[in-house]
């Protein structure tokens, strides 16, 4: 009985203490009129924006084939744990489209209400590029990464980023 009385006395104190805690970060970020995206590299929230012409290294992808990862960070698009954005990515070499991807990615919010970068992989056709030697003619070439994101409400942002290709180790 004495334990029950102590619990009844402590319960209101606990409730007041919990109410005083700061709120959770937003689970969704709302879209605004100035949506933008940036391409870069890094791991998760350690985002480093690509500079114009920055070198990217073609390496063996974890699921086979060859390519390089990119991070996409958005601002001003709808984002949240359950928000899927459509991604259209084209690679362009000397004015010719050399690759096209159309997929979905999650746009999530970080604790500050910003957007957490999404990781995509720029891949190359494994039938055409079976070994690292097949890329020799691309070393030093610049390609444009043309990326468009569209959130579920139809808001879009686009970026074209030029990168320079290099080869990694086999």
Protein Blocks (a to p, Z undefined) as FASTA:
>chain_A
ZZmmmmmmmmmmmmmmmmmpccdddfbdcddfkdcddddedehjlccdddehiacddddd
fkgpjddddddddehiacdfklccdddddddeehiafbdcdddddddddfkopacddddd
ddddfklmmbfklmmmmgopacddddddddfkopacddddddddddddZZ
